[in-house]
Amino acid sequence: MQYGIKMSRMYAPPLGICRPQGLLLRTADLLRNSREHYEVAMCFYEWLQICSEILGSAV
């Protein structure tokens, strides 16, 4: 779990992931390509929080 959290903090999410279609595609890719589903979920959850902050400040 710590590795997933470190990765999410080291790399900002690409802006495309903040679009609804991008979120769905990225989730599918991460889950399909990863054996560490829990770590991926933690990274993705943190990316969602970052995206919501970006989109919230833009409105």
C-alpha distance matrix in Angstrom:
0.0 3.8 5.4 5.2 6.4 8.7 10.1 10.9 12.7 14.4 15.9 17.8 18.1 21.4 24.0 24.7 21.5 23.0 25.8 25.6 26.4 23.8 21.1 22.1 22.5 19.3 17.4 19.5 18.9 15.1 15.2 18.1 16.9 13.4 12.6 8.9 10.0 7.2 5.1 8.7 9.6 7.4 9.0 12.2 12.4 12.4 14.9 16.9 17.2 18.4 20.8 22.2 23.0 24.6 26.6 27.5 28.9 30.8 32.7
3.8 0.0 3.8 5.4 5.2 6.1 8.6 10.0 10.7 12.2 14.4 16.7 17.8 21.2 23.9 25.1 22.2 23.5 26.7 27.0 27.9 25.1 22.6 24.1 24.4 20.8 19.5 21.9 20.9 17.2 17.9 20.7 19.1 15.7 15.4 11.9 13.3 10.8 8.0 11.0 12.2 9.4 9.9 13.6 13.8 12.7 15.1 17.7 17.5 18.0 20.9 22.5 22.6 24.1 26.6 27.4 28.3 30.4 32.5
5.4 3.8 0.0 3.8 5.5 5.1 6.2 8.7 10.1 10.5 12.4 15.1 16.1 19.2 22.3 23.3 20.6 22.5 25.5 26.0 26.5 23.4 21.3 22.8 22.5 18.9 18.0 20.1 18.6 15.0 16.1 18.6 16.4 13.3 13.4 10.4 12.4 10.9 7.4 9.7 12.0 9.9 9.2 12.9 14.1 13.0 14.6 17.6 18.0 18.0 20.5 22.7 22.9 23.9 26.4 27.7 28.5 30.2 32.6
5.2 5.4 3.8 0.0 3.8 5.5 5.2 6.3 8.8 10.0 10.9 13.0 13.4 16.5 19.4 20.2 17.2 19.1 22.0 22.3 22.9 19.9 17.6 19.2 19.1 15.5 14.5 16.9 15.7 12.0 13.3 16.1 14.4 11.5 12.2 9.0 10.0 8.5 4.8 6.4 8.5 6.5 5.5 9.1 10.5 9.8 11.2 14.1 14.8 15.1 17.3 19.4 20.1 21.1 23.2 24.7 25.8 27.3 29.5
6.4 5.2 5.5 3.8 0.0 3.8 5.4 5.2 6.3 8.7 10.3 11.9 12.9 16.4 18.9 20.4 17.4 18.6 21.9 22.5 23.6 20.7 18.3 20.3 20.7 17.1 16.2 19.1 18.3 14.7 16.1 19.2 17.8 15.0 15.9 12.5 12.9 10.7 7.5 9.0 9.9 6.6 5.8 9.5 9.8 7.9 10.1 13.0 12.8 13.0 15.8 17.6 17.7 19.1 21.5 22.5 23.4 25.3 27.6
8.7 6.1 5.1 5.5 3.8 0.0 3.8 5.5 5.3 6.1 8.7 11.2 13.1 16.4 19.3 21.0 18.6 20.0 23.4 24.5 25.4 22.2 20.2 22.5 22.4 18.6 18.4 21.1 19.7 16.3 18.2 20.8 18.8 16.3 17.3 14.3 15.5 13.8 10.2 11.5 13.1 10.2 8.5 12.1 13.0 10.6 12.0 15.4 15.1 14.4 17.3 19.5 19.1 20.0 22.9 24.0 24.4 26.1 28.8
10.1 8.6 6.2 5.2 5.4 3.8 0.0 3.8 5.5 5.1 6.2 9.1 10.5 13.4 16.6 18.0 15.8 17.7 20.9 22.1 22.6 19.2 17.6 19.8 19.3 15.5 15.7 18.3 16.5 13.3 15.7 18.1 15.9 13.9 15.6 13.1 14.2 13.3 9.6 9.7 12.0 10.0 7.2 10.3 12.2 10.2 10.5 14.1 14.7 13.6 15.9 18.6 18.7 18.9 21.6 23.3 23.8 25.0 27.8
10.9 10.0 8.7 6.3 5.2 5.5 3.8 0.0 3.8 5.6 5.5 6.9 7.8 11.3 14.0 15.6 13.1 14.5 17.9 19.1 20.1 16.8 15.0 17.6 17.6 13.9 14.0 17.1 15.9 12.9 15.3 18.1 16.6 14.8 16.8 14.1 14.2 13.1 9.9 9.3 10.5 8.3 5.1 7.7 9.2 6.7 6.8 10.5 10.9 9.9 12.2 14.9 15.0 15.4 18.0 19.6 20.3 21.6 24.2
12.7 10.7 10.1 8.8 6.3 5.3 5.5 3.8 0.0 3.8 5.6 6.8 9.2 12.7 15.1 17.4 15.4 16.1 19.8 21.4 22.7 19.5 17.8 20.7 20.9 17.2 17.6 20.8 19.5 16.7 19.1 21.9 20.3 18.4 20.3 17.4 17.7 16.2 12.9 12.9 13.8 11.1 8.4 10.9 11.6 8.2 8.8 12.2 11.5 9.9 12.9 15.3 14.5 15.0 18.1 19.4 19.4 21.1 23.9
14.4 12.2 10.5 10.0 8.7 6.1 5.1 5.6 3.8 0.0 3.8 6.6 9.6 12.4 15.3 17.6 16.1 17.5 20.9 22.9 23.7 20.2 19.1 22.0 21.5 17.8 18.7 21.6 19.7 17.1 19.9 22.2 20.0 18.5 20.6 18.2 19.0 18.1 14.5 14.3 16.0 13.7 10.6 13.1 14.5 11.5 11.2 14.9 14.7 12.5 15.1 17.9 17.0 16.8 20.1 21.7 21.4 22.6 25.7
15.9 14.4 12.4 10.9 10.3 8.7 6.2 5.5 5.6 3.8 0.0 3.8 6.3 8.7 11.8 14.0 12.8 14.4 17.7 19.8 20.4 16.8 16.2 19.1 18.4 14.8 16.3 19.1 17.1 15.0 18.2 20.3 18.3 17.4 20.0 18.0 18.5 18.1 14.7 13.5 15.3 13.7 10.1 11.6 13.6 10.9 9.4 13.1 13.7 11.2 12.9 16.2 15.7 14.9 17.8 20.0 19.8 20.6 23.7
17.8 16.7 15.1 13.0 11.9 11.2 9.1 6.9 6.8 6.6 3.8 0.0 3.8 6.4 8.7 11.5 10.4 11.3 14.8 17.3 18.3 14.8 14.3 17.7 17.3 14.1 15.7 18.9 17.4 15.7 18.9 21.1 19.7 19.1 21.9 19.9 19.7 19.2 16.2 14.6 15.6 14.1 10.6 11.1 12.6 9.9 7.6 10.9 11.2 8.2 9.5 12.9 12.4 11.2 14.2 16.4 16.2 16.8 19.9
18.1 17.8 16.1 13.4 12.9 13.1 10.5 7.8 9.2 9.6 6.3 3.8 0.0 3.8 6.2 8.2 6.7 8.1 11.4 13.7 14.5 11.0 10.6 14.0 13.7 10.6 12.5 15.6 14.4 13.1 16.3 18.5 17.6 17.4 20.5 18.8 18.1 18.0 15.5 13.2 13.9 13.2 9.7 9.0 11.0 9.3 5.9 8.7 10.2 7.7 7.6 11.4 11.9 10.5 12.6 15.4 15.9 16.0 18.8
21.4 21.2 19.2 16.5 16.4 16.4 13.4 11.3 12.7 12.4 8.7 6.4 3.8 0.0 3.8 5.4 5.7 7.6 10.0 12.9 13.1 9.6 10.4 13.7 12.8 10.3 13.2 15.7 14.3 14.0 17.4 19.0 18.1 18.7 22.1 21.0 20.2 20.7 18.4 15.6 16.5 16.5 13.0 11.7 14.1 12.8 9.2 11.1 13.1 10.5 9.2 13.0 13.7 11.4 12.9 16.3 16.6 15.8 18.6
24.0 23.9 22.3 19.4 18.9 19.3 16.6 14.0 15.1 15.3 11.8 8.7 6.2 3.8 0.0 3.8 5.3 5.5 7.6 11.1 11.8 8.9 10.2 13.7 13.4 11.7 14.4 17.1 16.3 16.4 19.5 21.2 20.8 21.6 25.0 23.8 22.6 23.0 21.0 18.1 18.3 18.4 15.3 13.4 15.0 13.9 10.2 11.0 12.8 10.2 7.9 11.2 12.1 9.2 10.0 13.6 13.9 12.6 15.3
24.7 25.1 23.3 20.2 20.4 21.0 18.0 15.6 17.4 17.6 14.0 11.5 8.2 5.4 3.8 0.0 3.8 5.3 5.7 8.8 8.6 5.7 8.0 10.9 10.2 9.4 12.4 14.5 13.9 14.8 17.8 19.0 19.0 20.3 23.8 23.2 21.7 22.6 21.1 17.8 18.0 18.8 15.9 13.5 15.5 15.3 11.5 11.8 14.5 12.6 9.8 12.8 14.6 12.0 11.9 15.6 16.6 14.9 17.0
21.5 22.2 20.6 17.2 17.4 18.6 15.8 13.1 15.4 16.1 12.8 10.4 6.7 5.7 5.3 3.8 0.0 3.8 5.4 7.5 7.8 4.5 5.0 8.4 8.4 6.8 9.3 12.0 11.8 12.0 14.8 16.6 16.8 17.6 21.0 20.0 18.3 19.1 17.7 14.4 14.3 15.3 12.6 9.8 11.9 12.1 8.4 8.5 11.6 10.5 7.9 10.9 13.2 11.5 11.5 14.9 16.5 15.5 17.4
23.0 23.5 22.5 19.1 18.6 20.0 17.7 14.5 16.1 17.5 14.4 11.3 8.1 7.6 5.5 5.3 3.8 0.0 3.8 6.4 8.5 6.5 6.3 10.0 11.1 10.0 11.7 14.7 15.1 15.1 17.5 19.7 20.2 20.7 23.9 22.6 20.5 20.7 19.6 16.6 15.8 16.3 14.0 11.1 12.0 12.0 8.6 7.5 10.0 8.9 5.4 7.8 10.3 8.6 7.9 11.3 13.1 12.1 13.7
25.8 26.7 25.5 22.0 21.9 23.4 20.9 17.9 19.8 20.9 17.7 14.8 11.4 10.0 7.6 5.7 5.4 3.8 0.0 3.8 5.6 5.1 6.2 8.9 10.1 10.4 12.2 14.4 15.3 16.2 18.3 19.9 20.9 22.0 25.2 24.4 22.1 22.7 22.0 18.7 17.8 18.9 16.9 13.7 14.7 15.3 12.0 10.5 13.2 12.5 8.9 10.5 13.2 11.4 9.7 13.1 15.1 13.4 14.3
25.6 27.0 26.0 22.3 22.5 24.5 22.1 19.1 21.4 22.9 19.8 17.3 13.7 12.9 11.1 8.8 7.5 6.4 3.8 0.0 3.8 5.4 5.1 6.5 8.8 10.0 10.8 12.7 14.5 15.5 16.9 18.6 20.2 21.3 24.3 23.5 20.8 21.6 21.5 18.1 16.8 18.4 17.1 13.5 14.2 15.8 13.0 10.7 13.8 14.1 10.7 11.5 14.9 13.9 11.8 14.6 17.3 16.0 16.2
26.4 27.9 26.5 22.9 23.6 25.4 22.6 20.1 22.7 23.7 20.4 18.3 14.5 13.1 11.8 8.6 7.8 8.5 5.6 3.8 0.0 3.8 5.4 5.3 6.3 8.5 10.0 10.9 12.4 14.3 15.7 16.7 18.4 20.1 23.2 23.1 20.6 22.0 21.9 18.3 17.5 19.7 18.0 14.5 16.1 17.8 14.7 13.2 16.6 16.7 13.4 14.9 18.1 16.7 15.0 18.1 20.5 18.9 19.3
23.8 25.1 23.4 19.9 20.7 22.2 19.2 16.8 19.5 20.2 16.8 14.8 11.0 9.6 8.9 5.7 4.5 6.5 5.1 5.4 3.8 0.0 3.8 5.5 5.2 5.9 8.4 9.9 10.5 12.0 14.1 15.3 16.2 17.8 21.2 20.9 18.8 20.2 19.5 15.9 15.6 17.5 15.3 12.1 14.2 15.4 12.1 11.4 14.9 14.4 11.5 13.8 16.6 15.1 14.2 17.5 19.5 18.1 19.3
21.1 22.6 21.3 17.6 18.3 20.2 17.6 15.0 17.8 19.1 16.2 14.3 10.6 10.4 10.2 8.0 5.0 6.3 6.2 5.1 5.4 3.8 0.0 3.8 5.6 5.2 6.0 8.6 9.9 10.5 12.2 14.1 15.4 16.2 19.3 18.6 16.1 17.1 16.8 13.3 12.4 14.3 12.7 9.1 10.9 12.6 9.7 8.5 12.2 12.6 10.1 11.9 15.1 14.4 13.6 16.5 18.9 18.2 19.2
22.1 24.1 22.8 19.2 20.3 22.5 19.8 17.6 20.7 22.0 19.1 17.7 14.0 13.7 13.7 10.9 8.4 10.0 8.9 6.5 5.3 5.5 3.8 0.0 3.8 5.5 5.2 6.3 8.7 10.1 10.8 12.2 14.3 15.6 18.4 18.3 15.5 17.1 17.4 13.8 12.9 15.6 14.5 11.0 12.8 15.2 12.9 11.5 15.3 16.1 13.7 15.1 18.5 18.1 17.0 19.7 22.3 21.5 22.2
22.5 24.4 22.5 19.1 20.7 22.4 19.3 17.6 20.9 21.5 18.4 17.3 13.7 12.8 13.4 10.2 8.4 11.1 10.1 8.8 6.3 5.2 5.6 3.8 0.0 3.8 5.5 5.2 6.2 8.6 10.1 10.6 12.2 14.2 17.4 17.8 15.7 17.8 17.7 13.9 14.0 16.8 15.1 12.0 14.7 16.7 13.9 13.6 17.4 17.6 15.3 17.4 20.5 19.5 18.8 21.9 24.1 23.1 24.1
19.3 20.8 18.9 15.5 17.1 18.6 15.5 13.9 17.2 17.8 14.8 14.1 10.6 10.3 11.7 9.4 6.8 10.0 10.4 10.0 8.5 5.9 5.2 5.5 3.8 0.0 3.8 5.4 5.1 6.1 8.6 9.8 10.5 11.9 15.3 15.2 13.4 15.3 14.6 10.8 11.3 13.7 11.6 8.9 12.0 13.6 10.9 11.3 15.0 15.0 13.3 15.9 18.6 17.8 17.8 20.8 22.8 22.1 23.7
17.4 19.5 18.0 14.5 16.2 18.4 15.7 14.0 17.6 18.7 16.3 15.7 12.5 13.2 14.4 12.4 9.3 11.7 12.2 10.8 10.0 8.4 6.0 5.2 5.5 3.8 0.0 3.8 5.4 5.2 6.1 8.4 10.0 10.6 13.5 13.1 10.6 12.4 12.5 8.8 8.6 11.6 10.5 7.5 10.2 12.7 10.9 10.8 14.5 15.4 14.1 16.0 19.0 18.9 18.8 21.3 23.7 23.6 24.7
19.5 21.9 20.1 16.9 19.1 21.1 18.3 17.1 20.8 21.6 19.1 18.9 15.6 15.7 17.1 14.5 12.0 14.7 14.4 12.7 10.9 9.9 8.6 6.3 5.2 5.4 3.8 0.0 3.8 5.6 5.4 6.0 8.5 10.1 12.9 13.6 11.2 13.9 14.4 10.9 11.1 14.5 13.7 11.1 13.8 16.4 14.7 14.6 18.2 19.1 17.7 19.6 22.7 22.4 22.0 24.7 27.1 26.7 27.8
18.9 20.9 18.6 15.7 18.3 19.7 16.5 15.9 19.5 19.7 17.1 17.4 14.4 14.3 16.3 13.9 11.8 15.1 15.3 14.5 12.4 10.5 9.9 8.7 6.2 5.1 5.4 3.8 0.0 3.8 5.6 5.2 6.0 8.3 11.8 12.8 11.4 14.3 14.0 10.4 11.9 14.9 13.2 11.4 14.8 16.7 14.6 15.5 19.0 19.3 18.1 20.6 23.3 22.6 22.8 25.7 27.7 27.2 28.7
15.1 17.2 15.0 12.0 14.7 16.3 13.3 12.9 16.7 17.1 15.0 15.7 13.1 14.0 16.4 14.8 12.0 15.1 16.2 15.5 14.3 12.0 10.5 10.1 8.6 6.1 5.2 5.6 3.8 0.0 3.8 5.5 5.4 5.9 9.3 9.5 8.3 10.9 10.2 6.7 8.6 11.4 9.9 8.7 12.2 13.9 12.5 13.8 17.1 17.5 17.0 19.5 21.9 21.7 22.3 24.9 26.8 26.8 28.5
15.2 17.9 16.1 13.3 16.1 18.2 15.7 15.3 19.1 19.9 18.2 18.9 16.3 17.4 19.5 17.8 14.8 17.5 18.3 16.9 15.7 14.1 12.2 10.8 10.1 8.6 6.1 5.4 5.6 3.8 0.0 3.8 5.6 5.4 7.7 8.3 6.2 9.5 10.1 7.1 8.3 11.7 11.5 10.2 13.0 15.5 14.7 15.4 18.6 19.7 19.2 21.2 23.9 24.1 24.4 26.8 29.1 29.2 30.5
18.1 20.7 18.6 16.1 19.2 20.8 18.1 18.1 21.9 22.2 20.3 21.1 18.5 19.0 21.2 19.0 16.6 19.7 19.9 18.6 16.7 15.3 14.1 12.2 10.6 9.8 8.4 6.0 5.2 5.5 3.8 0.0 3.8 5.8 8.1 10.2 9.0 12.7 13.2 10.4 12.0 15.4 14.8 13.6 16.6 18.9 17.8 18.6 22.0 22.7 22.0 24.2 26.9 26.8 27.0 29.6 31.8 31.7 33.0
16.9 19.1 16.4 14.4 17.8 18.8 15.9 16.6 20.3 20.0 18.3 19.7 17.6 18.1 20.8 19.0 16.8 20.2 20.9 20.2 18.4 16.2 15.4 14.3 12.2 10.5 10.0 8.5 6.0 5.4 5.6 3.8 0.0 3.8 6.9 9.2 9.4 12.8 12.4 9.9 12.5 15.3 14.1 13.7 17.1 18.7 17.6 19.1 22.3 22.6 22.2 24.8 27.1 26.8 27.5 30.2 32.0 31.9 33.7
13.4 15.7 13.3 11.5 15.0 16.3 13.9 14.8 18.4 18.5 17.4 19.1 17.4 18.7 21.6 20.3 17.6 20.7 22.0 21.3 20.1 17.8 16.2 15.6 14.2 11.9 10.6 10.1 8.3 5.9 5.4 5.8 3.8 0.0 3.8 5.4 6.2 9.6 9.0 7.3 10.2 12.6 12.0 12.3 15.4 17.0 16.6 18.3 21.0 21.6 21.9 24.3 26.4 26.5 27.5 29.9 31.7 32.0 33.8
12.6 15.4 13.4 12.2 15.9 17.3 15.6 16.8 20.3 20.6 20.0 21.9 20.5 22.1 25.0 23.8 21.0 23.9 25.2 24.3 23.2 21.2 19.3 18.4 17.4 15.3 13.5 12.9 11.8 9.3 7.7 8.1 6.9 3.8 0.0 3.8 5.7 8.8 9.1 8.8 11.3 13.5 13.7 14.5 17.0 18.8 19.0 20.6 23.1 24.0 24.6 26.7 28.8 29.3 30.3 32.4 34.3 35.0 36.7
8.9 11.9 10.4 9.0 12.5 14.3 13.1 14.1 17.4 18.2 18.0 19.9 18.8 21.0 23.8 23.2 20.0 22.6 24.4 23.5 23.1 20.9 18.6 18.3 17.8 15.2 13.1 13.6 12.8 9.5 8.3 10.2 9.2 5.4 3.8 0.0 3.8 5.6 5.5 6.2 8.7 10.2 10.9 12.3 14.3 15.8 16.7 18.4 20.4 21.5 22.5 24.4 26.3 27.1 28.4 30.2 32.0 33.0 34.7
10.0 13.3 12.4 10.0 12.9 15.5 14.2 14.2 17.7 19.0 18.5 19.7 18.1 20.2 22.6 21.7 18.3 20.5 22.1 20.8 20.6 18.8 16.1 15.5 15.7 13.4 10.6 11.2 11.4 8.3 6.2 9.0 9.4 6.2 5.7 3.8 0.0 3.8 5.6 5.1 6.1 8.7 10.0 10.4 12.1 14.4 15.2 16.2 18.4 20.0 20.6 22.2 24.4 25.4 26.3 28.0 30.2 31.1 32.5
7.2 10.8 10.9 8.5 10.7 13.8 13.3 13.1 16.2 18.1 18.1 19.2 18.0 20.7 23.0 22.6 19.1 20.7 22.7 21.6 22.0 20.2 17.1 17.1 17.8 15.3 12.4 13.9 14.3 10.9 9.5 12.7 12.8 9.6 8.8 5.6 3.8 0.0 3.8 5.4 5.1 6.3 8.7 9.8 10.5 12.6 14.3 15.2 16.8 18.7 19.9 21.1 23.0 24.5 25.6 26.8 29.0 30.3 31.7
5.1 8.0 7.4 4.8 7.5 10.2 9.6 9.9 12.9 14.5 14.7 16.2 15.5 18.4 21.0 21.1 17.7 19.6 22.0 21.5 21.9 19.5 16.8 17.4 17.7 14.6 12.5 14.4 14.0 10.2 10.1 13.2 12.4 9.0 9.1 5.5 5.6 3.8 0.0 3.8 5.4 5.1 6.3 8.6 9.8 10.9 12.4 14.3 15.6 16.9 18.4 20.1 21.6 22.8 24.4 25.8 27.5 28.9 30.6
8.7 11.0 9.7 6.4 9.0 11.5 9.7 9.3 12.9 14.3 13.5 14.6 13.2 15.6 18.1 17.8 14.4 16.6 18.7 18.1 18.3 15.9 13.3 13.8 13.9 10.8 8.8 10.9 10.4 6.7 7.1 10.4 9.9 7.3 8.8 6.2 5.1 5.4 3.8 0.0 3.8 5.4 5.1 6.0 8.5 10.0 10.5 12.2 14.3 15.4 16.2 18.2 20.1 20.9 22.1 24.0 25.8 26.8 28.5
9.6 12.2 12.0 8.5 9.9 13.1 12.0 10.5 13.8 16.0 15.3 15.6 13.9 16.5 18.3 18.0 14.3 15.8 17.8 16.8 17.5 15.6 12.4 12.9 14.0 11.3 8.6 11.1 11.9 8.6 8.3 12.0 12.5 10.2 11.3 8.7 6.1 5.1 5.4 3.8 0.0 3.8 5.5 5.1 6.0 8.6 9.7 10.3 12.4 14.3 15.0 16.3 18.5 19.8 20.7 22.1 24.3 25.5 26.8
7.4 9.4 9.9 6.5 6.6 10.2 10.0 8.3 11.1 13.7 13.7 14.1 13.2 16.5 18.4 18.8 15.3 16.3 18.9 18.4 19.7 17.5 14.3 15.6 16.8 13.7 11.6 14.5 14.9 11.4 11.7 15.4 15.3 12.6 13.5 10.2 8.7 6.3 5.1 5.4 3.8 0.0 3.8 5.5 5.1 6.4 8.7 9.9 10.8 12.6 14.3 15.5 17.0 18.7 20.1 21.1 23.0 24.6 26.1
9.0 9.9 9.2 5.5 5.8 8.5 7.2 5.1 8.4 10.6 10.1 10.6 9.7 13.0 15.3 15.9 12.6 14.0 16.9 17.1 18.0 15.3 12.7 14.5 15.1 11.6 10.5 13.7 13.2 9.9 11.5 14.8 14.1 12.0 13.7 10.9 10.0 8.7 6.3 5.1 5.5 3.8 0.0 3.8 5.5 5.3 6.2 8.7 10.0 10.7 12.3 14.4 15.6 16.6 18.3 19.9 21.4 22.7 24.6
12.2 13.6 12.9 9.1 9.5 12.1 10.3 7.7 10.9 13.1 11.6 11.1 9.0 11.7 13.4 13.5 9.8 11.1 13.7 13.5 14.5 12.1 9.1 11.0 12.0 8.9 7.5 11.1 11.4 8.7 10.2 13.6 13.7 12.3 14.5 12.3 10.4 9.8 8.6 6.0 5.1 5.5 3.8 0.0 3.8 5.4 4.9 6.2 8.7 9.8 10.3 12.2 14.3 15.1 16.1 17.9 19.9 20.8 22.4
12.4 13.8 14.1 10.5 9.8 13.0 12.2 9.2 11.6 14.5 13.6 12.6 11.0 14.1 15.0 15.5 11.9 12.0 14.7 14.2 16.1 14.2 10.9 12.8 14.7 12.0 10.2 13.8 14.8 12.2 13.0 16.6 17.1 15.4 17.0 14.3 12.1 10.5 9.8 8.5 6.0 5.1 5.5 3.8 0.0 3.8 5.4 5.1 6.4 8.8 9.9 10.6 12.6 14.4 15.3 16.3 18.6 20.0 21.3
12.4 12.7 13.0 9.8 7.9 10.6 10.2 6.7 8.2 11.5 10.9 9.9 9.3 12.8 13.9 15.3 12.1 12.0 15.3 15.8 17.8 15.4 12.6 15.2 16.7 13.6 12.7 16.4 16.7 13.9 15.5 18.9 18.7 17.0 18.8 15.8 14.4 12.6 10.9 10.0 8.6 6.4 5.3 5.4 3.8 0.0 3.8 5.3 5.0 6.3 8.6 9.9 10.8 12.5 14.3 15.2 16.8 18.6 20.3
14.9 15.1 14.6 11.2 10.1 12.0 10.5 6.8 8.8 11.2 9.4 7.6 5.9 9.2 10.2 11.5 8.4 8.6 12.0 13.0 14.7 12.1 9.7 12.9 13.9 10.9 10.9 14.7 14.6 12.5 14.7 17.8 17.6 16.6 19.0 16.7 15.2 14.3 12.4 10.5 9.7 8.7 6.2 4.9 5.4 3.8 0.0 3.8 5.4 5.1 6.1 8.6 9.9 10.5 12.1 13.9 15.4 16.5 18.5
16.9 17.7 17.6 14.1 13.0 15.4 14.1 10.5 12.2 14.9 13.1 10.9 8.7 11.1 11.0 11.8 8.5 7.5 10.5 10.7 13.2 11.4 8.5 11.5 13.6 11.3 10.8 14.6 15.5 13.8 15.4 18.6 19.1 18.3 20.6 18.4 16.2 15.2 14.3 12.2 10.3 9.9 8.7 6.2 5.1 5.3 3.8 0.0 3.8 5.4 5.0 6.1 8.6 9.8 10.4 11.9 14.1 15.2 16.5
17.2 17.5 18.0 14.8 12.8 15.1 14.7 10.9 11.5 14.7 13.7 11.2 10.2 13.1 12.8 14.5 11.6 10.0 13.2 13.8 16.6 14.9 12.2 15.3 17.4 15.0 14.5 18.2 19.0 17.1 18.6 22.0 22.3 21.0 23.1 20.4 18.4 16.8 15.6 14.3 12.4 10.8 10.0 8.7 6.4 5.0 5.4 3.8 0.0 3.8 5.4 5.1 6.3 8.7 10.0 10.4 12.4 14.3 15.6
18.4 18.0 18.0 15.1 13.0 14.4 13.6 9.9 9.9 12.5 11.2 8.2 7.7 10.5 10.2 12.6 10.5 8.9 12.5 14.1 16.7 14.4 12.6 16.1 17.6 15.0 15.4 19.1 19.3 17.5 19.7 22.7 22.6 21.6 24.0 21.5 20.0 18.7 16.9 15.4 14.3 12.6 10.7 9.8 8.8 6.3 5.1 5.4 3.8 0.0 3.8 5.5 5.2 6.2 8.7 9.8 10.7 12.4 14.6
20.8 20.9 20.5 17.3 15.8 17.3 15.9 12.2 12.9 15.1 12.9 9.5 7.6 9.2 7.9 9.8 7.9 5.4 8.9 10.7 13.4 11.5 10.1 13.7 15.3 13.3 14.1 17.7 18.1 17.0 19.2 22.0 22.2 21.9 24.6 22.5 20.6 19.9 18.4 16.2 15.0 14.3 12.3 10.3 9.9 8.6 6.1 5.0 5.4 3.8 0.0 3.8 5.4 5.0 6.0 8.3 9.9 10.5 12.4
22.2 22.5 22.7 19.4 17.6 19.5 18.6 14.9 15.3 17.9 16.2 12.9 11.4 13.0 11.2 12.8 10.9 7.8 10.5 11.5 14.9 13.8 11.9 15.1 17.4 15.9 16.0 19.6 20.6 19.5 21.2 24.2 24.8 24.3 26.7 24.4 22.2 21.1 20.1 18.2 16.3 15.5 14.4 12.2 10.6 9.9 8.6 6.1 5.1 5.5 3.8 0.0 3.8 5.5 5.1 5.8 8.4 9.8 10.7
23.0 22.6 22.9 20.1 17.7 19.1 18.7 15.0 14.5 17.0 15.7 12.4 11.9 13.7 12.1 14.6 13.2 10.3 13.2 14.9 18.1 16.6 15.1 18.5 20.5 18.6 19.0 22.7 23.3 21.9 23.9 26.9 27.1 26.4 28.8 26.3 24.4 23.0 21.6 20.1 18.5 17.0 15.6 14.3 12.6 10.8 9.9 8.6 6.3 5.2 5.4 3.8 0.0 3.8 5.5 5.0 6.1 8.5 10.1
24.6 24.1 23.9 21.1 19.1 20.0 18.9 15.4 15.0 16.8 14.9 11.2 10.5 11.4 9.2 12.0 11.5 8.6 11.4 13.9 16.7 15.1 14.4 18.1 19.5 17.8 18.9 22.4 22.6 21.7 24.1 26.8 26.8 26.5 29.3 27.1 25.4 24.5 22.8 20.9 19.8 18.7 16.6 15.1 14.4 12.5 10.5 9.8 8.7 6.2 5.0 5.5 3.8 0.0 3.8 5.5 5.4 6.3 8.9
26.6 26.6 26.4 23.2 21.5 22.9 21.6 18.0 18.1 20.1 17.8 14.2 12.6 12.9 10.0 11.9 11.5 7.9 9.7 11.8 15.0 14.2 13.6 17.0 18.8 17.8 18.8 22.0 22.8 22.3 24.4 27.0 27.5 27.5 30.3 28.4 26.3 25.6 24.4 22.1 20.7 20.1 18.3 16.1 15.3 14.3 12.1 10.4 10.0 8.7 6.0 5.1 5.5 3.8 0.0 3.8 5.5 5.1 6.4
27.5 27.4 27.7 24.7 22.5 24.0 23.3 19.6 19.4 21.7 20.0 16.4 15.4 16.3 13.6 15.6 14.9 11.3 13.1 14.6 18.1 17.5 16.5 19.7 21.9 20.8 21.3 24.7 25.7 24.9 26.8 29.6 30.2 29.9 32.4 30.2 28.0 26.8 25.8 24.0 22.1 21.1 19.9 17.9 16.3 15.2 13.9 11.9 10.4 9.8 8.3 5.8 5.0 5.5 3.8 0.0 3.8 5.4 5.5
28.9 28.3 28.5 25.8 23.4 24.4 23.8 20.3 19.4 21.4 19.8 16.2 15.9 16.6 13.9 16.6 16.5 13.1 15.1 17.3 20.5 19.5 18.9 22.3 24.1 22.8 23.7 27.1 27.7 26.8 29.1 31.8 32.0 31.7 34.3 32.0 30.2 29.0 27.5 25.8 24.3 23.0 21.4 19.9 18.6 16.8 15.4 14.1 12.4 10.7 9.9 8.4 6.1 5.4 5.5 3.8 0.0 3.8 5.6
30.8 30.4 30.2 27.3 25.3 26.1 25.0 21.6 21.1 22.6 20.6 16.8 16.0 15.8 12.6 14.9 15.5 12.1 13.4 16.0 18.9 18.1 18.2 21.5 23.1 22.1 23.6 26.7 27.2 26.8 29.2 31.7 31.9 32.0 35.0 33.0 31.1 30.3 28.9 26.8 25.5 24.6 22.7 20.8 20.0 18.6 16.5 15.2 14.3 12.4 10.5 9.8 8.5 6.3 5.1 5.4 3.8 0.0 3.8
32.7 32.5 32.6 29.5 27.6 28.8 27.8 24.2 23.9 25.7 23.7 19.9 18.8 18.6 15.3 17.0 17.4 13.7 14.3 16.2 19.3 19.3 19.2 22.2 24.1 23.7 24.7 27.8 28.7 28.5 30.5 33.0 33.7 33.8 36.7 34.7 32.5 31.7 30.6 28.5 26.8 26.1 24.6 22.4 21.3 20.3 18.5 16.5 15.6 14.6 12.4 10.7 10.1 8.9 6.4 5.5 5.6 3.8 0.0
